[in-house]
Structure formats: structure tokens, C-alpha cells
């Protein structure tokens, strides 16, 4: 798979002392890069600034938390997994509310 270099360039070229808005944008770029299948080689990692490394680590943690939450959700609600695969929307999306805040998945409501 070709590396989306244009995405990686938005992660690599940052300096120390970013504002909170800039840090949020960097985290968003890192999340989009990894979600699009982007991979960071050892050489890339070594060339990254500390804020970029932190953003990629946090984005990877967030993606893993989302994946785990979806696994739990669909284990408890297998019919909705079938509906999602069939193209229907999941009706109870509040299961992921906690992933973005405290990093813990909320249990589905009964």
C-alpha cells in the first residue's frame, strides 16, 4: 500500500510549543492518517518531533479504544452487527460516547 505522503507531511513538520488548537489539529491529522491505513516506519518515527509522536500515539490509542468498544457493542448486540453489515445504520450509537471523553466504552442501554 502506498503511503499517503501528503497526510504524513501534515504530521511531521511541526515544532515544539504548539497552542491547544494546533495540538488538536495535529491529533486530528494523526487520527485521519492512521484511519486511512497510514503506517509509520521506524525511520519516519525517528524523524518525527515529540508533539507528532505524542499525537500518533494518542490517535492509535483512540483507534484501538474505538475498535474495542465496537467489539463489545456488537458482542452484546449481534443483530445490529448484521444490520450494519447489511447496510443499515446502528440505532444505539451512545455506546461510544465515552470513547472520546474518558476512553471507556459505555455499556449499551437495555
C-alpha positions in Angstrom: 0.0 0.0 0.0 1.3 3.4 -0.9 1.9 5.7 2.0 -0.2 8.8 1.8 2.8 11.2 2.0 0.6 14.3 1.9 -1.0 13.2 5.1 2.3 12.3 6.7 3.7 15.8 5.9 1.0 17.3 8.0 2.2 15.3 10.9 6.0 15.5 10.5 6.6 19.2 10.1 5.6 20.6 13.5 7.6 22.4 16.2 7.5 22.4 20.0 5.3 24.8 21.8 2.0 24.3 19.9 -1.2 26.0 21.0 -4.1 23.8 22.1 -5.8 24.4 18.8 -2.7 23.4 16.9 -2.3 20.3 19.1 -6.0 19.4 18.4 -5.4 19.8 14.6 -2.2 17.6 14.8 -4.2 14.9 16.7 -6.9 15.1 14.1 -4.3 14.7 11.3 -2.7 11.8 13.0 -6.1 10.1 13.5 -7.0 10.6 9.9 -3.6 9.3 8.7 -3.8 6.1 10.8 -7.5 5.6 10.0 -6.7 5.8 6.3 -4.3 2.9 6.7 -1.2 5.0 7.1 1.9 3.4 8.5 4.8 5.0 10.2 8.2 3.3 9.5 11.0 3.3 12.1 12.8 6.0 10.0 9.6 8.1 10.0 9.2 7.7 13.7 12.8 8.8 14.4 12.3 11.9 12.2 9.1 13.0 14.0 9.0 15.8 16.5 7.9 14.9 20.0 4.5 16.5 19.5 4.0 14.4 16.4 5.0 11.2 18.2 2.6 12.0 21.0 -0.3 12.8 18.6 0.3 9.5 16.7 0.4 7.5 20.0 -2.8 9.2 21.2 -4.5 8.6 17.8 -3.5 4.9 17.8 -4.9 4.6 21.4 -8.1 6.2 20.3 -8.5 3.9 17.3 -7.8 0.8 19.5 -10.4 2.0 22.1 -13.0 2.6 19.4 -12.3 -0.9 17.9 -12.6 -2.5 21.4 -15.8 -0.6 22.1 -17.3 -1.7 18.8 -16.3 -5.3 19.5 -18.1 -5.2 22.9 -21.1 -3.5 21.4 -21.6 -6.0 18.7 -20.9 -8.9 21.0 -23.8 -7.7 23.1 -26.0 -6.7 20.1 -25.3 -9.2 17.3 -28.4 -8.3 15.4 -27.2 -4.8 14.9 -23.9 -6.1 13.6 -25.8 -8.0 11.0 -27.8 -4.9 10.2 -24.7 -2.8 9.9 -23.1 -5.3 7.5 -26.3 -5.3 5.5 -26.1 -1.5 5.2 -28.5 -0.4 7.9 -27.4 2.2 10.5 -26.8 1.2 14.1 -29.6 2.6 16.1 -28.0 3.0 19.5 -24.7 4.9 19.0 -24.4 6.2 22.5 -22.2 3.1 23.3 -19.2 5.1 22.0 -19.9 8.3 23.9 -17.2 7.5 26.5 -14.5 6.7 24.0 -13.8 10.3 23.2 -14.1 11.5 26.8 -12.7 9.1 29.4 -11.6 6.4 27.0 -14.0 3.9 28.4 -16.9 2.4 26.4 -20.3 3.0 28.0 -22.4 -0.2 28.3 -25.4 -0.3 25.9 -28.7 0.6 27.4 -31.1 -2.3 27.8 
